[in-house]
């Protein structure tokens, strides 16, 4: 093991965290949050404008407010999942998708509370439950509620239900479209607080915005991708059953590509297909225009991708993500912590530092079951001759005679290999969810500020 104090220390700078050096990123992020709050608030402002509406009592009015709030939140979800770069840029696509997940639960909670208040205090307004006898607009509301319940249950329990990712995506989209359309029909059909053309125009605008995002996401963007295909020019086997696919552009190469970012990949499928998966671009921008994806077979689709033949046609939607050293140009050094195939975005960042001959020190703590399955182990070893890099392998099952770290990446490992001077360095984490939770807690206890810890969500779905 190398002595942690053996690193060459570059001249200190006064900028460490990525967002501390970029007021424009802060302004961008705050602007998006403001627009989100505005999108949630505008319906209420429009609905109470004009002539006063007779009150049905507190429980009635509160229930109506919950219903409109739920629909506003649902409308917002289509923007969060539309891969709109102006939304994902300051936060990272993984954080935006995670926000979508939690806001979806919030929207469903508002829907259920809306229905519950009516059921408890205003049951006659609900009419009969039999859809063959009930008023159509009330049935539409119940169809919407059932769709959103099914949408969240199948999303949270997809693996338990053994629902293939490809089929889940189709189901997810169909439930979302049907649920939103039924909700709009319910609001307009019931007519509460939508008694004027101006107020009905509000929901027409929401519907048009929703439709526009769907058209862009599923028609316009795939058409753009169809004009810029890629070709698989190499398929290399790595340790740990990882395969690296190298792709060459047959049209326009990627733009604004930063190390550590990812893209959605389709191989031998139409660009209009819903069968696609996100993978980190494992090469550095300096090595472009070709790009590479290092893929571990964690499911049926990724297993098939590992067997891709040279010459296969592919489509790449990207780049996305903010897990990049390019957002940390003022850092004095880097701590990188990876688990298993989570090393892929780490490798992308290391490739960029290597290509730039960056002299700053990097400590990589890399956890794996065994050394035999540690992807890129040889490449990392070679990088140490060119970079100011120290690699700490942590193995669940070390071989005989192993004198390195064993077990899990825990507080003991962190204390032994992260000297005091690294507390103000950016810490880049990527790996399975339980590892991220544990390591982040240990880093906080170690004295690393939360804003110096960046992490990549390992699974978006």
Residue pairs with C-beta under 8 A, 6 or more apart in sequence:
1 392
1 403
1 404
2 390
4 363
4 390
4 417
4 418
4 419
5 419
6 390
7 333
7 361
7 388
7 390
8 359
8 361
8 388
9 332
9 361
9 421
10 332
10 333
10 359
10 360
10 361
12 332
13 330
13 331
13 332
14 330
15 21
15 329
15 330
15 331
16 328
16 330
16 331
16 332
16 424
16 425
16 426
16 452
17 328
17 426
17 451
17 452
18 25
18 327
18 328
18 426
18 454
19 25
19 26
19 327
19 451
20 330
21 329
21 330
22 327
25 89
25 90
25 327
26 90
28 86
28 89
28 90
29 90
29 91
32 86
32 87
32 90
32 91
36 76
39 72
39 75
39 76
40 69
40 72
40 73
40 76
42 72
42 202
43 68
43 69
43 71
43 72
43 202
43 206
44 65
44 68
44 69
46 198
46 199
46 202
47 68
47 193
47 194
47 199
47 202
48 193
49 198
50 196
50 198
50 199
53 193
53 195
55 61
56 64
56 122
57 121
59 117
59 120
59 121
59 122
60 117
60 118
60 121
60 122
62 117
63 113
63 114
63 117
63 118
63 121
63 122
64 114
64 192
64 193
66 110
66 111
66 113
66 114
66 117
67 110
67 111
67 114
67 187
68 187
68 193
69 110
70 107
70 108
70 110
70 111
70 114
71 183
71 184
71 187
71 206
72 206
73 103
73 106
73 107
73 110
74 107
74 148
74 179
74 180
74 183
75 180
75 206
75 209
75 210
76 103
77 100
77 103
77 104
77 107
77 176
78 176
78 180
78 209
78 210
78 213
78 214
79 87
79 209
79 213
80 87
80 96
80 97
80 99
80 100
80 103
81 97
81 100
82 213
82 216
82 217
83 93
83 217
83 221
83 264
83 317
83 320
84 213
85 320
87 96
88 96
88 320
88 321
88 322
89 322
90 322
91 99
91 322
92 320
92 321
92 322
92 323
92 456
93 262
93 278
93 320
93 321
93 460
94 321
94 323
94 456
94 457
94 460
95 322
95 457
97 457
97 460
98 457
101 155
104 148
104 151
104 152
104 155
105 152
107 148
108 148
108 149
108 152
111 144
111 145
111 148
112 145
115 141
115 145
118 125
118 126
119 126
126 138
127 134
127 135
127 138
128 134
129 142
131 139
131 142
134 142
135 189
136 189
137 185
137 186
137 188
137 189
137 190
138 186
138 190
140 182
140 183
140 185
140 186
140 189
141 182
141 183
141 186
141 190
143 178
143 179
143 182
144 179
144 180
144 182
144 183
144 186
147 175
147 176
147 178
147 179
147 182
148 175
148 179
150 175
151 172
151 175
151 176
151 179
154 161
154 163
154 168
154 171
154 172
154 175
155 168
155 172
158 165
158 168
158 461
163 171
164 300
165 277
165 299
165 301
165 461
166 274
166 275
166 301
168 461
169 274
169 275
170 274
173 274
177 214
180 210
184 203
184 206
184 207
187 194
187 203
188 194
188 200
188 203
193 199
194 200
194 202
194 203
218 272
219 272
221 317
222 270
222 271
222 272
222 315
223 271
225 271
225 315
225 316
225 317
226 270
226 271
226 272
226 315
227 251
228 249
228 250
228 251
228 252
228 315
228 316
229 250
229 251
229 313
229 314
229 315
230 247
230 248
230 249
230 250
230 251
230 291
230 313
230 314
230 315
230 316
231 247
231 248
231 250
231 311
231 312
231 313
231 314
232 245
232 246
232 247
232 267
232 308
232 309
232 310
232 311
232 312
232 313
232 314
233 246
233 247
233 248
233 290
233 310
234 244
234 245
234 246
234 310
235 243
235 244
235 245
235 246
235 306
235 308
235 309
235 310
236 243
236 244
236 246
237 243
238 244
238 294
238 375
238 376
239 372
239 373
239 374
239 375
239 376
239 377
239 378
240 296
240 340
240 341
240 368
240 372
240 373
240 374
240 375
241 296
241 297
241 306
241 373
242 294
242 295
242 296
242 306
242 341
242 375
243 294
243 295
243 297
243 305
243 306
243 307
243 308
244 282
244 292
244 293
244 294
244 295
245 267
245 292
245 293
245 295
245 305
245 308
245 314
246 283
246 290
246 291
246 292
247 290
247 291
247 292
247 293
247 314
247 316
248 289
248 290
249 289
249 290
253 288
253 289
254 263
254 281
254 288
254 289
254 291
254 316
254 318
254 319
256 319
257 281
257 285
257 288
257 291
257 318
257 319
258 285
258 319
258 321
258 324
258 326
258 327
259 284
259 285
259 324
259 325
259 326
259 348
259 349
259 351
259 352
260 280
260 321
260 323
260 324
260 325
260 326
260 345
260 346
260 348
260 349
260 352
260 428
260 456
261 280
261 281
261 318
261 319
261 320
261 321
261 322
261 323
261 324
261 348
262 278
262 279
262 280
262 281
262 318
262 319
262 320
262 321
262 345
263 278
263 279
263 281
263 291
263 293
263 316
263 317
263 318
263 319
263 320
264 276
264 277
264 278
264 316
264 317
264 318
264 320
265 276
265 277
265 278
265 279
265 293
265 305
265 314
265 315
265 316
265 317
266 273
266 275
266 276
266 314
266 315
266 316
266 317
267 305
267 308
267 312
267 313
267 314
268 308
268 312
268 313
268 314
269 275
269 276
269 315
271 315
275 301
276 317
277 301
277 302
277 305
278 320
278 460
279 293
279 294
279 295
279 344
280 293
280 294
280 321
280 344
280 345
280 348
281 291
281 292
281 293
281 318
281 319
281 348
282 292
282 293
282 294
282 344
282 345
282 347
282 348
282 351
283 290
283 291
283 292
283 348
283 351
284 348
284 351
284 352
284 354
284 355
285 352
286 351
286 352
286 355
286 356
287 351
287 355
291 316
294 341
294 344
294 347
294 375
294 376
295 302
295 305
295 306
296 302
296 306
296 340
296 341
296 375
297 303
297 305
297 306
298 341
321 345
321 456
322 454
323 345
323 349
323 428
323 430
323 454
323 455
323 456
324 349
325 331
325 334
325 349
325 352
325 353
325 426
325 428
326 352
328 334
328 426
331 360
331 425
331 426
332 360
332 421
332 424
332 425
333 360
333 361
333 362
333 363
333 421
333 422
333 425
334 349
334 353
334 360
334 361
334 362
334 363
334 425
334 426
334 427
334 428
335 362
335 363
335 365
335 418
335 422
335 425
335 426
335 427
335 428
336 346
336 349
336 350
336 362
336 363
336 364
336 365
336 427
336 428
336 429
337 364
337 365
337 366
337 367
337 409
337 427
337 428
337 429
337 430
337 431
337 439
338 346
338 364
338 365
338 366
338 367
338 429
338 430
338 431
339 366
339 367
339 368
339 409
339 430
339 431
339 432
339 435
340 367
340 368
340 369
340 373
340 375
340 431
340 432
341 375
342 430
342 431
342 432
342 435
342 456
342 458
343 366
343 375
343 376
343 430
344 375
344 430
345 428
345 430
345 456
346 364
346 366
346 428
346 430
347 376
347 379
347 380
349 428
350 362
350 364
350 380
350 383
350 387
350 389
353 360
353 362
353 387
354 383
354 386
354 387
357 386
358 387
359 388
360 388
361 388
361 389
361 390
362 387
362 388
362 389
362 390
363 389
363 390
363 392
363 417
363 418
363 422
364 380
364 389
364 390
364 391
364 392
365 392
365 394
365 409
365 413
365 414
365 417
366 374
366 380
366 391
366 392
366 393
366 394
367 393
367 394
367 395
367 396
367 408
367 409
367 431
367 435
368 374
368 393
368 394
368 395
368 396
369 395
369 396
369 397
370 395
370 396
370 397
370 398
370 399
371 377
371 393
371 395
371 398
371 399
371 402
374 393
374 395
377 393
380 389
380 391
381 391
383 389
384 390
384 391
390 417
392 404
392 405
392 413
392 417
393 404
393 405
394 404
394 405
394 406
394 407
394 408
394 409
394 413
395 402
395 404
395 405
395 406
396 406
396 407
396 408
397 406
398 404
398 406
405 413
405 416
405 417
407 413
408 435
408 438
409 435
409 438
409 439
410 438
410 442
411 442
411 445
411 446
414 439
414 442
414 443
414 446
415 446
418 446
423 446
423 447
423 448
423 449
423 452
424 449
424 452
425 452
426 452
426 454
427 443
427 448
427 452
427 453
427 454
428 454
428 455
428 456
429 436
429 439
429 440
429 453
429 454
429 455
429 456
430 436
430 455
430 456
430 458
431 439
431 458
432 458
433 458
433 459
436 455
436 458
440 453
440 455
443 453
444 450
